[in-house]
Amino acid sequence: MKTIEERIQEYVANAWVELDQFNEDHVTFENIVTSACVVGANFEYEELTRWRDPKEELPQNGQLVLCKTSDKKLPFVTVKYDRSEWWIYVYPGWAGIGHKIIGWRPIHENE
């Protein structure tokens, strides 16, 4: 898997080929676009991996999220937040979670 910087360099190189006829200063253009892409990619990465404090921010009702818990044997769980309660799936249905939720973040693959 390529790093963010490698993907940005590839994107900038491709963008320059398309815009070459409109701009004579390749180095300046490349630096501006690269810097903008790095800032945007880092911001997006931070937002996607940020743990939310359940005391300050809660998921939408019915949303499945990844949670950090106070349970050392089960430090991460996928739970559903519904009607002001955290629920964990235990076959054959949902059950209340028996430990404290320390943080949560969306599961972006579900979106």
N, C-alpha and C positions, 0 to 999 in steps of 0.2 A: 504494500500500500504506500502510495506517495505521501510525503509530508505536505502540510498546508503550503509551505514556501515553494516546493517543487510544482505543485498544481498551479500556484499563482504564476510562477515563471512561465509555465507552459501556456497558461491563459493569455498572459501579456504578449508572449511571442506570437500567438495566433491573432490576437487583436491588432498587433502592429502590422502584420501582413495585410490585413483588411484595410487599415487606415493609413498605410504608408503613402498613398497618393495625396493625402490631405495634410500631412504634417512632415516638415523637413527635419525637425529636431528629434530624432529617434530616442536618444538617451534621456532627454528631459521627459518625453512622453512615457517612456518605459518606467522611469523612476516614480513619476506621479501615479501611474496606474498600479504599479507594484505596491507602493506605500498604501494607497487606498484599499487595495485588496487585502493586504496584511491586516490593517486595522479592522476592516469589516469581518474577516475570517476569525480573528481573535475575539472580537466582540461576540460573534455568533457562537463560537466554541464555549466561551464563558457562560453565556446565557443557557446553552443546551445542557451544560454539566453542573449548573449551579444548584446547590441544595437549598430548598426553601424551608424556612422556620415555620412550623405549623401554628405557632403563636401569633405570627404576623401575616401569614398568607396561607389560604386553604385551596385545595383543588375544587373543581366544579363538582356538583352532585353527580354521582354515577361514574366518575372518572377513575380509571385504573392508573395507579402510580407506583413507583418504586420508593420504598421507605427504608430509612435507617432506624433501627430500634434499639432499645436499652437491653435487649436479650442477647447475651454473649454467644449463645448457641444458634441464634437465628438473627444475625445482625442486619440482614437485608431481606425484605419480603415485598412481594407484589400485593398490594391491597386495593380495595375499592373504597372510596370516600362517598358515603351516602347519608343524607339527612343528619349531618353533624356527627357521624360515627365512622370509625375505621373498621373495615371488614376484610378478613382473610378467607380465601377459598379453602374449605376443608371438605373433601368428598363426603356426602353428596350435595353440599350447599355451603352457604356463607356463614361464618361465625365471627363473633367479636374478637378483637385482638387483645391478648392478655398482657401486653407490655407497652411501655411508653414509646410513642413515635417521636424521634429526635429531629428528623428532617425528611423531606420528600422531594421528588422531582418527577416531572411527566415522563411517560414512556413514549418517546417521539415516534417510534415505529408504529404505534397505534393510531397516529393521526393521518 
